[in-house]
Amino acid sequence: MGMMCAMMTLTQYLEAKKITQAEFAGRIGATQGTVSKLCAGRNPSWRLAARIARATDNEVPVTIWAQLAEDDAA
């Protein structure tokens, strides 16, 4: 998949895959509260962003977080 897939936010990914925040949190070694904050717009650390990218087969790539931060600043 990788680069051929359209980028999506974490919220979009969870909804599309029908994965709960708690289930995804377990996959990335975080709490459900952390995933909730990420879905609400908080940016993860680069290390966590990389774990999210791996867990989503890069459907939620590291670069999406920088793009979202730019959109917020505009």
C-alpha positions, 0 to 999 in steps of 0.5 A: 500500500504505502505511498499509493494510498491517500493520506488520512487522519487518525480519526478517519483511519479508525472510522474506516477500519472500525477500530476503537481508540482503546484497541488502537492504543494497545497496538501502539503502546499508548493509552486510550486517552492519548489516542483520544487527544490525538484524534482531537488534534494534539500532535504526537511525539515523532516516536509515537507518530512513527509507531502510528505510521507502522501500525496503519501501514503508513495510511496515517503517515508521520507527515500528516501531523506536520500537515495538520500543524501547518493547517492549524497555523494558517 
